[in-house]
Amino acid sequence: MLRSVLRLGLAGVLLSSLITNAQARELDTAFGEIEVPDAPQRVVTLYEGALDASLAAGVTPIGAIASRGSNDVAAYIGEHTDVSTLEMVGVTRELNIEAVLRLQPDLILAAPQLAEEQYQLLSRIAPTIVPKTSGFSRDSWKAETQLFGQALGKKAEINEALENVEQRAAELNERLSDANVGGTAYLVRWMPAGPMVMSSELFSTGVLASTGLIVEDEGLVSEGSAHSDVLSLENLSLIDSDWLFLATLNEDGQQALDAAEQSNAFTRLNVVQQEHVVPVNGQVWSSASGPLAAQAILNDIEQSLLP
C-alpha cells in the first residue's frame, strides 16, 4: 500500500511542477524552509484551523478533512462557503493521501501535529505547510493563522481578520464588565462516557478568557493534554463555578448530557441553580480554531451572557 502511495506521490511531483510559473516564496515551517507558489489556485487543507484561515482570507479550498465527530466539516463553515464544493479527504486521525493526490493541489495546509512520514508523502504532491507550534497555548492559533495567510498570499486579509477578533473581544470584555458579568468559567466536553474538562490553554478557552472571564481547569488536565480524564458525576462539584460551558460533539454526547441533567449531582451545582450553564457546539468550542471560529465563539458568549 505504502509503495503504491509513493508511486502516486512521485507522479504528483510531475503534476505540481506543471501547475504554475508564478514567482514562488519561501516560508519557515516545522519542516524547514518551504517554497510555495505566489498565488496558489488549488488548495487542500488537512486541518480545521487551516480551512478556517483560508476562508477568512477569501480562499475556498478544493479539499478538506471532516470535523471531529462528523463526516463533514463543522456546521459553522457552511455560513462562509458552499460546503458541497469541498471534497473530504479524510478525518482528523485518518488521512486519505490518494484522495489528496487526485485533487492535484498546488498547496497543502496541514496541522502542527502532522507526522513526518505523512509529510514526506504529501510534500511529493505539493508544497506542504506545517506550522512550528507544538503543545497547547492560548495564542498559538494566531501564529498558525498568519503562516497559512502568508502561504496563501493573503497576509493583509489574515491580519485584518485577526484584528477584527481582537477588537470584538475587547468590546465584549468591556460590555461584560459594565454589566457586572464575569467570574470563573469552565469548558467541559460531554462525551457518552461522561464529562471531560478542557484545558485552559486551548484556542476556545483563550477566546473565552479574552472577554474577561477567568477560565480554569482545576489542575485536572495534565500538561500537554487537551482535556482531563472523564469525571464521574460525583466529582462534578470540582467544576462548580460562575459559568459552565458545555460542549457536545454528536447526538450520543447530547443524549448522555440529557441523562446527566436529570441527576442530583448535576442539579445541585450552584452554576446550574443560577442558570449559568451555557450549551455550546463542540465542533467549534472543542475542535475548531481560526478567526471565523473565534467569531462564532464570541457570538455564543454575547448571546448567552449579555441581556
Phi, psi and omega per residue, in radians:
M1 nan -0.812 -3.114
L2 -1.107 -0.669 3.138
R3 -1.108 -0.694 3.135
S4 -1.135 -0.659 3.109
V5 -1.131 -0.704 3.126
L6 -1.097 -0.709 3.109
R7 -1.115 -0.718 3.076
L8 -1.098 -0.663 3.132
G9 -1.122 -0.715 3.110
L10 -1.112 -0.655 3.072
A11 -1.112 -0.610 3.127
G12 -1.117 -0.531 3.100
V13 -1.058 -0.773 3.133
L14 -1.125 -0.684 3.134
L15 -1.135 -0.818 -3.074
S16 -1.157 -0.516 -3.119
S17 -1.219 -0.286 -3.124
L18 -1.688 -0.077 -2.977
I19 -1.215 -0.847 -3.028
T20 -2.620 2.591 3.054
N21 -1.864 0.173 -3.105
A22 -1.130 2.699 3.126
Q23 -1.070 2.281 -3.107
A24 -1.601 2.822 3.095
R25 -2.243 2.771 3.112
E26 -1.938 2.394 3.128
L27 -2.169 2.549 3.124
D28 -1.528 2.020 -3.057
T29 -2.205 -3.139 3.125
A30 -1.091 -0.386 -3.140
F31 -1.955 0.521 3.068
G32 1.639 -2.924 3.133
E33 -1.281 2.166 -3.107
I34 -2.096 2.292 3.104
E35 -1.513 2.255 -3.127
V36 -2.160 2.653 3.093
P37 -1.136 2.633 -3.081
D38 -1.153 -0.637 -3.111
A39 -2.406 1.354 -3.108
P40 -1.053 2.440 -3.085
Q41 -1.933 -0.448 -3.074
R42 -2.186 1.625 -3.019
V43 -1.824 2.329 3.028
V44 -2.051 2.270 3.122
T45 -1.911 2.298 -3.109
L46 -2.003 0.497 -3.031
Y47 -2.786 2.337 -3.098
E48 -1.065 -0.620 3.090
G49 -1.147 -0.552 3.117
A50 -1.269 -0.677 3.078
L51 -1.107 -0.802 3.127
D52 -1.025 -0.848 -3.120
A53 -1.086 -0.698 3.137
S54 -1.068 -0.821 -3.132
L55 -1.169 -0.648 3.097
A56 -1.108 -0.503 3.131
A57 -1.519 -0.054 3.133
G58 1.569 0.289 -3.133
V59 -1.988 2.181 3.095
T60 -1.719 1.985 3.126
P61 -1.147 2.870 3.084
I62 -1.697 -0.274 3.124
G63 -2.561 2.682 -3.117
A64 -2.764 2.982 3.047
I65 -1.763 2.754 3.137
A66 -1.306 2.664 3.089
S67 -1.210 2.678 3.123
R68 -0.977 2.275 3.115
G69 1.388 0.264 -3.086
S70 -2.525 2.912 3.049
N71 -1.792 0.131 -3.114
D72 -2.484 3.130 3.108
V73 -1.260 2.863 -3.141
A74 -1.028 2.566 -3.048
A75 -1.026 -0.613 -3.087
Y76 -1.131 -0.409 3.116
I77 -1.087 -0.569 3.138
G78 -1.112 -0.261 3.086
E79 -1.379 -0.171 -3.034
H80 -2.125 -0.174 3.121
T81 -2.836 2.883 3.055
D82 -1.409 1.795 -3.030
V83 -1.164 -0.304 3.132
S84 -1.175 -0.287 3.129
T85 -1.488 -0.152 -3.118
L86 -1.604 2.145 3.075
E87 -1.557 2.240 3.131
M88 -1.350 2.239 -3.111
V89 -2.053 0.393 3.090
G90 2.475 -3.018 3.055
V91 -2.142 3.139 -3.014
T92 -0.927 -0.750 -3.039
R93 -1.898 0.157 -3.137
E94 -2.556 1.731 -3.088
L95 -1.657 2.387 3.076
N96 -1.728 1.642 -3.057
I97 -1.169 -0.584 3.096
E98 -1.084 -0.651 3.110
A99 -1.155 -0.649 3.077
V100 -1.095 -0.797 -3.125
L101 -1.039 -0.718 -3.116
R102 -1.074 -0.478 -3.122
L103 -1.371 -0.197 3.121
Q104 0.866 0.996 -3.126
P105 -1.244 2.734 2.970
D106 -1.863 -0.007 3.056
L107 -2.758 2.385 3.093
I108 -2.142 2.247 3.100
L109 -1.935 2.114 -2.997
A110 -2.134 3.042 -3.094
A111 -1.475 2.709 3.090
P112 -1.026 -0.472 -3.075
Q113 -1.513 0.130 -3.095
L114 -1.020 2.255 3.134
A115 -1.202 2.563 -3.097
E116 -1.079 -0.626 3.130
E117 -1.074 -0.749 3.099
Q118 -1.176 -0.684 3.116
Y119 -1.026 -0.762 -3.115
Q120 -1.059 -0.667 3.103
L121 -1.225 -0.832 -3.092
L122 -1.126 -0.663 -3.090
S123 -1.186 -0.276 3.028
R124 -1.383 -0.312 3.114
I125 -1.526 -0.814 -3.114
A126 -2.840 2.826 3.043
P127 -0.931 2.232 -3.054
T128 -2.042 2.090 -3.061
I129 -1.739 2.065 3.126
V130 -2.114 2.049 3.132
P131 -1.078 2.659 3.139
K132 -1.319 -0.330 -3.004
T133 -1.000 2.523 3.102
S134 -2.479 2.737 -3.120
G135 1.229 -2.786 -3.089
F136 -2.101 2.295 3.080
S137 -2.627 2.428 -3.068
R138 -1.018 -0.544 -3.033
D139 -1.885 0.059 -3.099
S140 -1.084 -0.491 -3.121
W141 -1.101 -0.494 -3.131
K142 -1.189 -0.742 3.095
A143 -1.142 -0.688 3.091
E144 -1.065 -0.814 -3.123
T145 -1.067 -0.722 3.125
Q146 -1.135 -0.691 3.102
L147 -1.106 -0.773 3.121
F148 -1.100 -0.685 3.106
G149 -1.087 -0.708 3.097
Q150 -1.135 -0.705 3.132
A151 -1.096 -0.599 -3.130
L152 -1.437 -0.128 -3.057
G153 1.272 0.505 -3.064
K154 -2.225 0.784 -3.085
K155 -1.029 -0.807 -3.098
A156 -1.121 -0.733 -3.121
E157 -1.126 -0.697 3.134
I158 -1.201 -0.727 3.115
N159 -1.068 -0.668 3.110
E160 -1.138 -0.729 3.132
A161 -1.092 -0.715 3.124
L162 -1.183 -0.714 3.104
E163 -1.097 -0.645 3.118
N164 -1.121 -0.671 3.103
V165 -1.133 -0.822 -3.121
E166 -1.093 -0.708 -3.134
Q167 -1.151 -0.749 -3.116
R168 -1.200 -0.669 3.106
A169 -1.086 -0.716 3.121
A170 -1.119 -0.692 3.122
E171 -1.150 -0.729 3.102
L172 -1.143 -0.674 3.096
N173 -0.982 -0.790 -3.131
E174 -1.178 -0.736 -3.129
R175 -1.156 -0.704 3.112
L176 -1.137 -0.685 3.112
S177 -1.120 -0.757 3.129
D178 -1.098 -0.561 -3.118
A179 -1.559 0.094 -3.101
N180 0.982 0.663 3.083
V181 -1.865 2.153 -3.121
G182 3.117 -2.632 -3.137
G183 1.744 -2.784 -3.089
T184 -1.525 2.706 -3.134
A185 -2.596 2.555 3.012
Y186 -2.144 2.575 2.945
L187 -1.930 2.165 -3.105
V188 -2.166 2.276 3.024
R189 -1.711 2.135 -3.092
W190 -1.674 2.013 -3.134
M191 -1.853 2.910 3.108
P192 -0.942 -0.563 3.139
A193 -1.411 -0.260 3.141
G194 2.413 -2.998 -3.055
P195 -1.488 2.511 3.024
M196 -2.191 2.290 3.106
V197 -1.368 2.253 3.133
M198 -1.492 2.529 -3.111
S199 -1.012 2.538 3.085
S200 -1.332 -0.043 -3.116
E201 -1.852 0.300 3.137
L202 -1.487 2.940 3.050
F203 -0.938 -0.936 -3.031
S204 -1.178 -0.712 3.127
T205 -1.209 -0.495 3.042
G206 -1.175 -0.738 3.085
V207 -1.096 -0.748 3.113
L208 -1.043 -0.770 -3.140
A209 -1.143 -0.512 -3.115
S210 -1.162 -0.267 3.111
T211 -1.622 0.064 3.035
G212 1.879 -0.195 3.111
L213 -1.325 2.641 3.117
I214 -1.634 1.793 -3.042
V215 -1.565 2.227 -3.084
E216 -2.169 2.831 2.959
D217 -2.299 0.186 2.989
E218 1.011 0.401 -3.140
G219 1.182 0.252 -3.108
L220 -1.497 -0.209 -3.080
V221 -1.811 2.135 3.128
S222 -1.172 2.632 3.125
E223 -1.030 2.321 -3.140
G224 1.495 -0.007 3.135
S225 -1.857 2.627 3.141
A226 -1.442 -0.372 -3.071
H227 -2.722 2.945 3.122
S228 -1.418 3.068 2.911
D229 -1.196 2.883 3.111
V230 -1.127 2.282 3.098
L231 -1.539 2.538 2.997
S232 -1.371 2.757 3.115
L233 -1.054 -0.537 -3.135
E234 -1.153 -0.387 -3.109
N235 -1.732 0.199 -3.133
L236 -1.091 -0.428 -3.130
S237 -1.080 -0.336 3.115
L238 -1.133 -0.402 -3.089
I239 -1.993 0.342 3.036
D240 -1.172 2.352 -2.983
S241 -2.785 -3.003 3.067
D242 -1.312 -0.607 -3.130
W243 -2.447 2.453 3.104
L244 -2.265 2.041 3.115
F245 -1.739 2.097 -3.053
L246 -1.923 2.085 -3.102
A247 -1.941 2.391 3.007
T248 -2.177 2.563 -3.092
L249 -1.685 -0.491 -3.071
N250 -2.685 -3.079 -3.085
E251 -1.126 -0.595 -3.141
D252 -1.110 -0.744 3.113
G253 -1.124 -0.685 3.140
Q254 -1.145 -0.702 3.122
Q255 -1.124 -0.686 3.110
A256 -1.141 -0.694 3.103
L257 -1.144 -0.746 3.121
D258 -1.003 -0.708 3.133
A259 -1.186 -0.725 -3.125
A260 -1.111 -0.601 -3.105
E261 -1.162 -0.219 3.091
Q262 -1.596 -0.075 -3.068
S263 -1.561 2.657 3.107
N264 -1.119 -0.586 -3.123
A265 -1.054 -0.573 3.141
F266 -1.464 -0.835 -3.018
T267 -1.211 -0.364 -3.138
R268 -1.489 -0.077 3.088
L269 -1.119 2.437 3.113
N270 -1.041 -0.690 -3.097
V271 -1.133 -0.533 3.093
V272 -1.285 -0.788 -3.123
Q273 -1.132 -0.497 3.087
Q274 -1.446 -0.057 -3.095
E275 1.021 0.767 3.107
H276 -1.926 0.480 3.049
V277 -1.653 2.186 -3.067
V278 -2.009 1.888 3.066
P279 -1.292 2.346 -3.116
V280 -2.369 2.856 -3.120
N281 -1.403 2.057 -3.116
G282 -1.126 -0.460 3.112
Q283 -1.112 -0.498 3.109
V284 -1.625 -0.847 -2.971
W285 -1.400 -0.366 -3.096
S286 -2.249 0.189 -3.120
S287 -2.450 -0.699 -3.020
A288 -1.429 2.990 2.952
S289 -2.801 2.837 3.135
G290 2.115 2.950 -3.085
P291 -1.054 -0.676 -3.114
L292 -1.235 -0.702 3.081
A293 -1.136 -0.667 3.105
A294 -1.065 -0.728 3.113
Q295 -1.151 -0.635 3.099
A296 -1.125 -0.699 3.102
I297 -1.151 -0.742 3.110
L298 -1.101 -0.613 3.054
N299 -1.038 -0.820 -3.127
D300 -1.069 -0.738 -3.131
I301 -1.119 -0.800 -3.122
E302 -1.096 -0.803 -3.074
Q303 -1.218 -0.501 -3.045
S304 -1.644 -0.536 -3.008
L305 -1.829 -0.303 -3.131
L306 -1.936 2.450 -3.122
P307 -1.200 nan nan
